[in-house]
């Protein structure tokens, strides 16, 4: 199984974009700010089990600026898989109990993240008359990001990149033309919570080199530090003694440097002049950050 197509509608800097992938290595190339990271984030929202669930709750900044007003519009991230494995668990995942047993194994499947207004908002839009722009503006003015919901669907037949399909499902905001329906079978069936695509698809996300370098400067996020820490318990303490002695010698040699002693003396004298003998430190050390 592999990703064969990714469609992004109204997501960040993509008003309407479709990327086709082939089995094997695929490369995304673009200038800075062209949206490469947004494409990877869209894929991760659907497939990366390490993404915080709160990330699926989008905000205003996730809507494409080309929309003008985002209120009422949908964000759609649609992924297509090909060469679906015949493994029973994988087949069940994409059929998720909605298909007939006689349908047989499937070879192509879709999986979508849809961020749309809640039903009460869609009902208001569905009742509008064509070209009732004033009423439409009033409804949109009242819409906030809290009026939105995120759903995951499978087995969709809608080509979301087709503007006429988008208008027929979401609505045409320029003409104030909305369907009287609020649910559309073509967008697919909701994927039940007990089935998880992320648990059946292998995905490893490696951060950009610039981000990795930044992480190495922070002990909290430094992956090498974490690895060494976990392995340190397996090291024989006796084998660490020579290293401990070397660190102590290093700190001692730093303190014995004439320039370091001069700095230490000046610091102590400054504190003494400012705070007096009672509150100045009895001793002052300048040494390496490397603890023994």
MARVEX-307818 format. One line per field, with one value per residue: residue in one letter; x, y, z of N, C-alpha, C in turn; residue number from 1. Coordinates in steps of 0.02 Angstrom, whole numbers. Layout:
r: c(a;...)
n_X: c(X;...)
n_Y: c(Y;...)
n_Z: c(Z;...)
ca_X: c(X;...)
ca_Y: c(Y;...)
ca_Z: c(Z;...)
c_X: c(X;...)
c_Y: c(Y;...)
c_Z: c(Z;...)
k: c(NUM;...)
***
This chain:
r: c(x;x;x;x;x;x;x;x;x;x;x;x;x;x;x;x;x;x;x;x;x;x;x;x;x;x;x;x;x;x;x;x;x;x;x;x;x;x;x;x;x;x;x;x;x;x;x;x;x;x;x;x;x;x;x;x;x;x;x;x;x;x;x;x;x;x;x;x;x;x;x;x;x;x;x;x;x;x;x;x;x;x;x;x;x;x;x;x;x;x;x;x;x;x;x;x;x;x;x;x;x;x;x;x;x;x;x;x;x;x;x;x;x;x;x;x;x;x;x;x;x;x;x;x;x;x;x;x;x;x;x;x;x;x;x;x;x;x;x;x;x;x;x;x;x;x;x;x;x;x;x;x;x;x;x;x;x;x;x;x;x;x;x;x;x;x;x;x;x;x;x;x;x;x;x;x;x;x;x;x;x;x;x;x;x;x;x;x;x;x;x;x;x;x;x;x;x;x;x;x;x;x;x;x;x;x;x;x;x;x;x;x;x;x;x;x;x;x;x;x;x;x;x;x;x;x;x;x;x;x;x;x;x;x;x;x;x;x;x;x;x;x;x;x;x;x;x;x;x;x;x;x;x;x;x;x;x;x;x;x;x;x;x;x;x;x;x;x;x;x;x;x;x;x;x;x;x;x;x;x;x;x;x;x;x;x;x;x;x;x;x;x)
n_X: c(42;23;33;-58;-116;-139;-249;-277;-383;-420;-326;-212;-83;-138;-259;-325;-262;-180;-82;7;70;196;233;373;515;474;490;473;489;526;521;571;439;344;259;298;319;190;124;182;139;2;-6;40;-61;-159;-96;4;30;88;55;-21;-186;-255;-208;-288;-392;-424;-379;-415;-304;-271;-349;-351;-285;-325;-460;-524;-648;-661;-764;-887;-834;-753;-615;-523;-431;-379;-337;-274;-256;-167;-150;-192;-162;-202;-219;-318;-345;-310;-395;-518;-506;-518;-639;-719;-838;-947;-967;-1028;-1010;-995;-928;-793;-609;-532;-437;-405;-420;-492;-456;-503;-484;-596;-639;-767;-915;-1024;-1177;-1290;-1255;-1239;-1369;-1432;-1372;-1420;-1552;-1556;-1604;-1566;-1448;-1474;-1393;-1378;-1432;-1346;-1224;-1252;-1264;-1134;-1059;-1084;-1022;-897;-736;-763;-880;-853;-814;-716;-703;-668;-666;-700;-694;-744;-822;-818;-740;-648;-569;-631;-714;-851;-903;-865;-941;-1069;-1078;-1023;-1064;-1101;-1032;-1024;-1137;-1229;-1285;-1344;-1354;-1505;-1485;-1393;-1309;-1198;-1178;-1073;-957;-906;-902;-906;-762;-757;-717;-650;-571;-413;-319;-191;-128;-109;-34;132;231;363;424;545;627;670;842;885;799;833;965;941;873;974;1035;962;937;819;751;845;885;998;1053;951;957;1088;1072;982;1058;1162;1143;1181;1316;1467;1506;1639;1713;1689;1762;1896;1859;1787;1889;1966;1880;1874;2008;2011;1924;1995;2113;2063;2023;2146;2205;2285;2214;2082;2086;2108;1990;1900;1944;1920;1781;1744;1794;1716;1587;1609;1637;1512;1417;1476;1582;1513;1408;1468;1531;1612;1693;1731;1701;1756;1720;1717;1566;1544;1498;1569)
n_Y: c(-60;113;294;373;490;659;780;949;1065;1229;1237;1313;1383;1330;1339;1256;1109;969;828;702;543;415;240;206;317;484;656;819;977;1148;1330;1429;1452;1407;1306;1176;1121;1131;1037;918;925;912;780;718;750;661;536;523;456;516;647;775;761;879;952;923;1004;1139;1312;1486;1528;1419;1418;1452;1604;1657;1639;1748;1786;1665;1606;1483;1410;1254;1154;1034;888;766;599;473;298;166;-2;-82;-183;-358;-404;-449;-361;-235;-225;-225;-105;-6;-39;-31;-92;-49;-95;-219;-395;-462;-380;-400;-395;-233;-120;10;156;291;422;546;707;818;980;1068;1177;1157;1060;1141;1264;1232;1200;1325;1389;1308;1345;1465;1580;1593;1717;1789;1888;1974;1906;1797;1860;1902;1779;1729;1823;1790;1671;1579;1505;1407;1355;1253;1084;933;797;627;536;394;301;394;469;589;712;823;924;972;1113;1128;1019;1049;1166;1112;1037;1109;1239;1386;1532;1656;1666;1642;1514;1369;1196;1110;1004;936;833;728;586;564;619;524;396;415;372;245;261;151;102;132;219;267;171;67;109;138;269;381;529;644;781;942;983;1104;1117;1007;1035;1144;1079;1006;1094;1103;1024;965;927;865;730;648;666;611;478;441;456;355;246;256;192;63;60;9;69;74;88;217;296;340;440;528;574;641;746;815;854;938;1043;1090;1134;1238;1328;1362;1443;1597;1709;1674;1670;1804;1863;1804;1859;1995;1994;1953;2059;2165;2127;2131;2268;2319;2254;2230;2149;2055;2004;1961;1826;1686;1603;1582;1505;1470;1372;1234;1196;1063;936;832)
n_Z: c(0;-38;-34;-157;-199;-148;-93;-65;2;28;128;225;129;15;-98;-188;-223;-296;-272;-350;-317;-336;-317;-214;-202;-175;-209;-145;-205;-184;-172;-28;86;-1;34;66;196;244;167;213;345;329;284;398;489;453;461;560;712;818;819;911;969;977;872;766;784;705;669;633;559;483;373;198;139;19;11;64;158;280;349;351;246;202;259;177;181;84;56;-48;-65;-145;-208;-99;40;54;178;317;425;374;263;331;395;295;239;348;401;325;200;86;112;-4;-86;-100;-96;-81;-184;-193;-94;3;119;229;303;366;397;452;461;602;614;643;592;457;426;434;325;224;214;151;22;-153;-196;-82;-9;100;211;210;240;370;437;420;487;617;636;719;755;845;803;721;667;668;561;516;369;262;106;12;-131;-191;-292;-227;-277;-388;-432;-453;-386;-256;-239;-246;-131;-19;-49;-147;-118;-179;-259;-165;-155;-97;-56;-11;68;207;234;147;56;-32;22;100;230;407;496;614;790;843;746;674;563;578;655;570;466;421;472;475;535;502;565;494;459;515;624;699;737;821;924;983;1064;1174;1321;1362;1247;1174;1077;1077;1203;1281;1238;1278;1414;1444;1416;1505;1626;1602;1605;1680;1839;1882;1766;1736;1821;1781;1688;1768;1852;1757;1723;1844;1853;1743;1782;1891;1830;1753;1851;1902;1809;1772;1723;1752;1891;1916;1869;1958;2078;2057;2045;2173;2249;2201;2243;2381;2400;2367;2449;2569;2693;2769;2689;2574;2471;2548;2476;2302;2150;1985;1855;1738;1645;1638;1737;1864)
ca_X: c(0;60;-7;-57;-138;-156;-285;-282;-432;-425;-281;-154;-72;-163;-331;-348;-201;-179;-15;6;131;209;266;444;537;444;523;437;539;494;555;551;373;298;210;322;306;117;106;202;96;-63;1;47;-126;-197;-62;54;0;121;26;-68;-255;-277;-188;-344;-438;-390;-400;-425;-243;-265;-387;-314;-300;-357;-532;-552;-683;-659;-824;-932;-796;-726;-547;-524;-368;-401;-281;-294;-207;-173;-119;-210;-145;-259;-222;-386;-350;-306;-457;-571;-495;-544;-710;-747;-904;-1001;-972;-1055;-959;-987;-889;-725;-554;-525;-369;-396;-461;-482;-459;-509;-496;-640;-652;-826;-961;-1069;-1240;-1336;-1234;-1254;-1442;-1448;-1351;-1463;-1617;-1549;-1625;-1513;-1433;-1493;-1326;-1381;-1442;-1284;-1174;-1270;-1246;-1061;-1033;-1094;-983;-830;-701;-795;-937;-828;-801;-670;-724;-626;-710;-670;-736;-778;-821;-816;-676;-652;-532;-677;-749;-923;-918;-860;-999;-1131;-1077;-1011;-1105;-1070;-1040;-1032;-1206;-1272;-1321;-1328;-1399;-1553;-1461;-1335;-1266;-1184;-1145;-1012;-897;-883;-930;-863;-722;-770;-661;-613;-525;-364;-275;-123;-98;-97;11;197;253;417;434;611;625;721;907;890;763;871;1022;915;856;1035;1057;914;940;752;729;903;875;1060;1058;903;984;1145;1047;951;1111;1212;1131;1212;1389;1498;1532;1713;1741;1678;1807;1948;1829;1772;1953;1986;1838;1897;2072;1995;1898;2050;2160;2031;2025;2215;2228;2296;2159;2021;2095;2102;1918;1869;1964;1885;1710;1737;1805;1658;1532;1628;1628;1441;1376;1512;1614;1465;1366;1507;1543;1676;1733;1701;1733;1741;1741;1681;1496;1544;1500;1600)
ca_Y: c(0;176;353;387;558;702;839;1000;1116;1284;1224;1358;1420;1291;1348;1194;1078;896;800;631;508;349;195;219;381;545;716;882;1031;1214;1386;1442;1481;1383;1261;1107;1100;1123;972;866;929;885;708;696;755;601;472;521;442;558;714;787;763;949;979;914;1059;1192;1380;1531;1533;1361;1431;1486;1676;1673;1636;1810;1767;1592;1582;1443;1366;1191;1132;963;854;701;556;412;244;115;-67;-98;-251;-403;-421;-440;-301;-176;-224;-205;-35;37;-54;-14;-118;-18;-126;-286;-447;-486;-331;-425;-352;-169;-105;83;182;361;439;618;749;872;1030;1100;1205;1109;1050;1197;1317;1208;1205;1396;1403;1270;1378;1529;1585;1615;1789;1822;1905;2007;1854;1759;1900;1901;1713;1722;1867;1758;1608;1579;1442;1359;1327;1203;1016;893;727;585;493;348;279;449;469;659;742;888;974;997;1169;1118;971;1087;1211;1074;1010;1163;1296;1440;1591;1715;1668;1624;1455;1313;1138;1103;948;951;774;706;520;564;638;464;378;430;315;233;273;90;87;185;215;280;111;19;139;154;336;410;599;669;853;976;985;1164;1104;957;1071;1183;1033;982;1144;1101;957;937;899;836;658;614;668;561;411;429;450;289;195;266;144;0;66;-9;130;74;112;289;332;380;499;573;605;687;806;852;886;993;1099;1117;1170;1300;1374;1383;1490;1663;1754;1654;1692;1877;1877;1783;1907;2058;1984;1952;2127;2206;2109;2155;2340;2336;2225;2225;2086;2007;1974;1938;1754;1665;1575;1590;1459;1475;1307;1209;1174;990;912;766)
ca_Z: c(0;-39;-49;-229;-213;-91;-115;-12;-15;77;185;229;67;-41;-111;-220;-249;-297;-283;-368;-296;-363;-270;-211;-175;-204;-183;-152;-212;-191;-140;41;91;-54;64;75;265;251;136;260;404;308;284;468;522;437;469;613;777;868;818;965;942;973;807;719;795;668;687;576;519;440;311;145;137;-45;20;89;219;289;382;310;202;229;244;161;165;59;37;-84;-62;-196;-194;-30;60;63;249;343;467;331;225;376;411;243;229;414;415;287;134;84;111;-72;-125;-110;-73;-116;-203;-188;-40;20;191;227;361;345;449;424;511;633;577;652;544;389;418;420;256;178;210;116;-48;-198;-197;-19;16;166;261;211;277;441;463;420;539;682;639;749;746;890;769;673;690;627;553;472;329;214;50;-21;-204;-214;-312;-194;-316;-439;-401;-456;-333;-194;-234;-235;-63;30;-69;-186;-76;-221;-282;-108;-180;-53;-61;44;108;251;236;79;56;-73;59;134;295;463;518;685;834;860;691;670;505;600;684;517;416;450;454;515;517;522;561;454;492;557;686;738;767;877;978;1016;1112;1230;1352;1369;1184;1140;1073;1093;1276;1306;1222;1322;1482;1452;1412;1558;1679;1584;1608;1743;1872;1887;1703;1733;1866;1746;1657;1823;1872;1704;1727;1903;1834;1697;1821;1932;1786;1733;1909;1915;1759;1802;1704;1789;1961;1917;1863;2021;2129;2044;2061;2246;2275;2183;2289;2448;2402;2362;2502;2632;2708;2797;2637;2517;2476;2578;2422;2236;2102;1914;1828;1679;1653;1639;1806;1870)
c_X: c(44;13;-2;-78;-154;-189;-294;-330;-436;-379;-218;-142;-97;-239;-361;-287;-206;-108;-23;73;135;238;341;459;503;476;480;488;503;535;533;483;323;249;233;306;231;93;122;158;27;-61;4;-20;-168;-163;-15;21;31;95;-24;-138;-280;-258;-243;-397;-406;-414;-403;-364;-233;-305;-344;-334;-335;-433;-563;-583;-684;-724;-871;-897;-772;-652;-551;-454;-387;-341;-308;-237;-220;-135;-130;-194;-208;-265;-290;-395;-351;-370;-515;-567;-528;-617;-751;-821;-961;-1012;-1000;-999;-945;-945;-819;-673;-550;-451;-353;-443;-445;-489;-456;-514;-537;-654;-708;-869;-1005;-1138;-1287;-1320;-1252;-1329;-1463;-1430;-1397;-1530;-1615;-1576;-1565;-1509;-1459;-1429;-1327;-1389;-1379;-1231;-1188;-1252;-1170;-1029;-1036;-1052;-915;-799;-730;-857;-917;-815;-752;-697;-674;-673;-669;-719;-775;-772;-815;-745;-676;-616;-575;-720;-825;-945;-916;-921;-1063;-1135;-1073;-1057;-1065;-1083;-1050;-1105;-1256;-1317;-1299;-1379;-1445;-1534;-1403;-1288;-1259;-1146;-1079;-949;-869;-917;-881;-826;-734;-707;-619;-566;-477;-317;-202;-89;-83;-49;76;219;307;429;501;612;680;785;913;855;801;930;999;899;918;1061;1012;913;872;729;785;896;938;1069;1012;928;1042;1123;1018;1004;1160;1204;1163;1288;1414;1527;1608;1745;1733;1728;1862;1921;1813;1834;1976;1946;1859;1963;2060;1971;1953;2097;2130;2036;2096;2242;2232;2238;2095;2026;2086;2028;1883;1884;1926;1810;1700;1746;1747;1599;1546;1617;1555;1401;1410;1537;1564;1427;1404;1524;1611;1722;1695;1738;1710;1766;1700;1609;1492;1552;1532;1550)
c_Y: c(62;233;368;458;595;765;886;1054;1166;1276;1267;1393;1382;1301;1285;1162;1002;873;725;599;439;305;207;288;438;605;778;938;1097;1267;1391;1476;1456;1332;1189;1080;1090;1058;915;866;900;809;682;700;693;537;467;513;485;629;720;793;835;980;972;969;1122;1261;1422;1534;1473;1369;1470;1560;1696;1670;1704;1797;1691;1564;1546;1394;1304;1186;1056;939;783;661;493;360;196;53;-85;-172;-293;-427;-403;-376;-238;-170;-200;-130;10;22;-30;-31;-90;-51;-196;-337;-472;-438;-355;-375;-288;-156;-31;109;256;370;515;649;808;917;1074;1132;1149;1111;1110;1255;1296;1211;1277;1413;1369;1304;1443;1524;1609;1691;1826;1840;1935;1955;1811;1795;1899;1834;1706;1766;1834;1695;1620;1511;1388;1326;1273;1136;982;822;692;538;448;332;335;443;539;679;814;943;1003;1052;1160;1069;1007;1132;1173;1047;1066;1222;1347;1505;1655;1723;1655;1565;1395;1258;1136;1045;970;892;747;640;520;586;580;452;394;366;304;241;211;68;146;174;223;219;58;44;159;223;359;480;622;744;881;983;1046;1156;1056;991;1112;1139;1010;1033;1146;1031;924;902;863;759;619;611;615;490;394;418;380;234;199;216;77;1;48;53;133;101;187;329;370;443;551;610;656;752;848;888;946;1054;1132;1159;1236;1351;1400;1432;1560;1711;1738;1677;1767;1896;1861;1835;1973;2052;1987;2022;2173;2192;2136;2230;2360;2313;2221;2155;2033;1970;1952;1864;1739;1636;1582;1545;1474;1411;1289;1190;1098;966;843;715)
c_Z: c(0;-53;-123;-245;-148;-118;-55;-36;43;136;179;161;5;-48;-140;-253;-244;-313;-296;-350;-329;-309;-272;-182;-213;-171;-197;-151;-220;-155;-66;42;39;-28;73;145;276;221;184;322;388;309;356;505;510;460;529;681;832;869;876;936;936;907;756;728;765;692;624;530;473;376;261;142;72;-41;34;156;224;316;334;264;239;214;232;145;147;34;4;-79;-120;-175;-120;-16;69;136;278;383;425;290;269;392;359;225;289;420;375;219;140;82;41;-114;-141;-87;-115;-130;-197;-134;-28;95;194;296;336;405;422;479;540;599;584;605;473;375;402;348;206;168;170;45;-89;-198;-135;19;86;221;267;251;351;473;470;475;608;691;670;738;791;859;718;707;642;623;506;435;283;159;18;-97;-233;-234;-286;-233;-372;-407;-401;-402;-266;-185;-218;-163;-11;15;-109;-149;-117;-243;-226;-128;-139;-62;-1;90;151;258;165;80;18;-36;99;200;350;484;593;727;849;804;683;611;528;629;630;464;451;425;503;491;546;512;516;494;537;624;730;773;827;936;1016;1066;1174;1259;1359;1305;1146;1137;1091;1169;1307;1296;1269;1395;1494;1452;1470;1615;1665;1590;1678;1776;1876;1823;1695;1774;1830;1715;1710;1846;1821;1708;1787;1888;1788;1736;1863;1890;1763;1790;1921;1864;1788;1786;1742;1861;1967;1913;1929;2076;2120;2060;2136;2276;2260;2229;2359;2454;2402;2423;2569;2645;2731;2743;2575;2526;2506;2526;2356;2188;2031;1882;1766;1695;1658;1710;1809;1896)
k: c(1;2;3;4;5;6;7;8;9;10;11;12;13;14;15;16;17;18;19;20;21;22;23;24;25;26;27;28;29;30;31;32;33;34;35;36;37;38;39;40;41;42;43;44;45;46;47;48;49;50;51;52;53;54;55;56;57;58;59;60;61;62;63;64;65;66;67;68;69;70;71;72;73;74;75;76;77;78;79;80;81;82;83;84;85;86;87;88;89;90;91;92;93;94;95;96;97;98;99;100;101;102;103;104;105;106;107;108;109;110;111;112;113;114;115;116;117;118;119;120;121;122;123;124;125;126;127;128;129;130;131;132;133;134;135;136;137;138;139;140;141;142;143;144;145;146;147;148;149;150;151;152;153;154;155;156;157;158;159;160;161;162;163;164;165;166;167;168;169;170;171;172;173;174;175;176;177;178;179;180;181;182;183;184;185;186;187;188;189;190;191;192;193;194;195;196;197;198;199;200;201;202;203;204;205;206;207;208;209;210;211;212;213;214;215;216;217;218;219;220;221;222;223;224;225;226;227;228;229;230;231;232;233;234;235;236;237;238;239;240;241;242;243;244;245;246;247;248;249;250;251;252;253;254;255;256;257;258;259;260;261;262;263;264;265;266;267;268;269;270;271;272;273;274;275;276;277;278;279;280;281;282;283;284;285;286;287;288;289;290;291;292)
***
